[in-house]
Amino acid sequence: MRVVVAEDLFLLRDGLVRLLEAHGFEITEAVGTGPDLLRALSTALVENLADLHAVDVTTPALAAIGHPNGYVARQVEGWTARYANARTDEIEDIESVARWVNTNLPGESGAAVVHNDYKYDNVMLDPANLARIVAVLDWEMATVGDPLLDLGTLLGYWSDPDDPPEMRARPYGPTFLPGSLSRKGVVEAYARKTGRESFSPLFYYVFALFKIAVIVQQIYKRYVEGATKDPRFATMIQWVRVMARQAERALEKGRIDRLGERG
């Protein structure tokens, strides 16, 4: 896998857009996705992320774009502060999750190129082979950091078929359709591809849900303060509550899967 660095992006942006418009399409445009295709596609999505994380970050261009030491702690501190600055409502679940991620930091798992927004709607597929990813888009948040946080981001956007219905109300891809890997399957596929020893994905999943909730909260605050009049933002506080509750549910059960089950 080749990672394009900043100086290349300015030169390639327009040409890349034209190329992708001609030769690829986003997963949200795909139709007729059966179980076999979704199994192959979801596996390819995970393995592509693992390939990204295998890129050599010691090259001068990549070594210059990030500071991997202390990355997890900085991310947790930064997103906690962003939530404090964007808070509009008292939501005990998200306050509880914020306390938990700040007191349960995992050790650093290594350094890799992290995309920071890797999910279905940021990849392009080969029209001739829908299980082949031809490009990854939206690199503006990319850096060098802890790869398991990047995996967590993917998990945060991944709904399972047995999740509570509200978690599937705003899907970020066909993750809960028949054939797709589950969140647990995503972790297992990533571990196989990378050769990583077993690790607990709980922190990374919970933190990803927290981060997504903060992003939505920031948008909602802009609506509350009148910075935007878009009526679609009026109910976004409910999505903050849904993500926070899912994070609390994962903490209560101590796992990232089977969260729709009782007990």
N, C-alpha and C positions, 0 to 999 in steps of 0.2 A: 504494500500500500504506500502511495506517495502522499505526503502531507504538503499542501501548498502554503507557504508562509506569506506574511503580510505584503511584501513588496510584489509578489506574484498576483495577489488577489486584485489589486487595483488595475493590473493589466488585463486580467482574465475575466473580470466580473461580467461585462457585457457579452463577451463571446461565449462564456460558460452558460449564461442564461439562454442564448440562442441555441446552443448545442443541446441543452436539456429539453428545450421546447420541441426540438426536432426529433430527438432520439430517446426520450424517456418520459415517464409520467409519475406523478406522486401516487402513493398507495391509496390515498383517498379517492382516486379516480378509478381504481381497479374494480372490475365487475366479475361475477361468476367465480368467486373464490371459494372452492370446495375444501374439505378437510385436508386432503393430501397437499394441496397447494399451500394452505395456511400453515401446516406443519413445516414444510420446506422453507417457506418465507420467514416464519418466525425464527426458525433455526438460523437461517442466513443472516437475519438482522442481528442476532446475538453474536454469531461468529464474526461478523464484520466489525462489531465493536471490539471483540477480542483482538482482531488483526490491528485495529487502530492502536490499541494499548500495547501492542508488540513493537511499534515503531521506535527506532533508536532515538531517544531524547537527548543523547550526549552530543549530537551534531551541533555546531555553533548556532545555527538558525533557531533550532528548537530550544536549546539550553538557555537562550536569551529571552524567551517569552514567559517564563514562569519561575516560581520559587517553591518547589515541592515540599521542602522542610516546613513543617507546621501548617501545611495546607488545610487539613481537616479542622484544626482548631480555629484558623482564620475564617473558614467558611461558616462554621457554627456561630462564631462571634458576630460576623458580619450580617448574617441573615436574622439573627436574634435582634440586632440593633435595628435592622430595617423594619422588622415587625413592630418594635416599640415605637418607631417613628410614624408608622402607618396605621396604628391601632385606632379603631373607631368604636368598636363594641366590646363588651366584656364577654369573652369566650373562654370558659375555664379549660376546655379540652386543649386548646392551642397553648394556653399558658402552661398547662401541665406538660405538654410535649416539649415546649421550649426548655423547661427546667430539666427534663430527662436528657435531652440531647447534650445539654451543657455539662451534665454530671456523668455522662457515660461515653466520653470520647474514646474511640478505639485507637490502637496504635497505628502508625503509618503503615500502609501496605505496599509502598513502593512509589515510583514516579513514572508517569506515562502521559502521552497526549490525551487530554480529556476534552471532550466536545462541550459538555455542560448543558446540552439540550437535545440529546440523542433520543429520537423516537420516530415512529412511523412517518409522521408528516414532515420529517426533515431528511428523508431519503428518496432517491429516485430509482426506479426499477427498469430493467431491460424489457421492452415490450415483447421481445421474442422469447423471453424466459423470465417470468414474473418472480421467480425465486432468486434472481440474480440482482444484486444492488450495484448500480453503476455510478452513483455519486451520493455524497453526503452534503447537505446544504446547511446554511446558517452557522457559520463558524465564528461569529463575532464574540462569543463568550469562551472560545477555546483557550486553553492554557496548558501548562505542564503541572500536573498535580496527582492526587491519589486516584488510581483507576477505579477503586471500589465505590467512590462517590459517584463516578460516572455511571457505573452499573446501577447504583441506587436510583439515579435519575430515571433511567429506563424503567426500573421497577415501579417508580412512583406514578408513571404514566400507564401502567399495565393493570387493567381490570381483569379479574378472574370470573368465570361464569357463576361461581357461588358467592361472589361478593354481594353485599346488600344492593338492592336495586338502584339506590341513589348514586352509588359509585359507577354504575353503568349508564347513567343519564347523560353524561358528557364524555363519550369515548374518545380516546386519542389514537384509535386504530382498531383493527378487528381482533383484539387480543382475547376476547371472551367467546369468540365464535368457535364452533366445533373444529378440531384439528390443531388449533393454535397451542403453542406451549403455554403452560401456566407460569405464574411468577416463580414457583419452585423449579419448574422445568427450565426457565431462563437461567436461574442460578446454576443449575446442574450442567446445562449446555456451556455456559461461560467457563465453569471450572474445568470441564473436559477439554475445551479448546485451549485454555491458557495453561493447563497443567497445575493450577493452583491447588494447594492442599485445602481441605474443607475449612470454611469460614462461616461465621454467622452473618447472614444478610440483614438481621433485624435493624441494627442501627442505621444502615444505609437506606433501607426502605422508609423507615420512620422519618429520617432527616429529609429525604426527598419529598415526602408528603408535606412536611413542615415548610420546605422551601417553596413548593408549588402554592401552598396556602398563602404564604407571604406575598408572592407575586400577584395573586388574585386580590389580596387585601390592599396592596398598593394601588391597583387599578380602581378598586371600590372607593378608596379614600379620595381619589381624584374626582370621582362622580359626586361624592358627598360634599366636597368643597366647591363644586361647580366648575371644576377645570375641564370637564367634559359633560355634555348633555346627552350622550348616547344612551337611550333607554335600556339597551341590553345590559348595561352595567348596574342597573338599579337593584338587581337581585343577586349580585355576585357574592355578597356576604354569606349567602346560603351555601355557596360552593366552598368558601373558607371553612364553614362549620362541618361540611361533609368530609373534607380532607383531614381536618383535625380529628374528627371522630374516628375515621379509619385508622389514623395513627395511634390513637388511644386504644382502639380495638386490637391492633397488632401488639401493643405493649401488654395489654391485659392477658392475651393468649400466649404471648411469648413466641410468635411465629409470624410469617408473612403470607401463609396460605390458609385456606379453609376458614377465612375470617367471617363468612356468613353463617357458620355453624354456631349453634348454641353450646356454651360450655367450652 
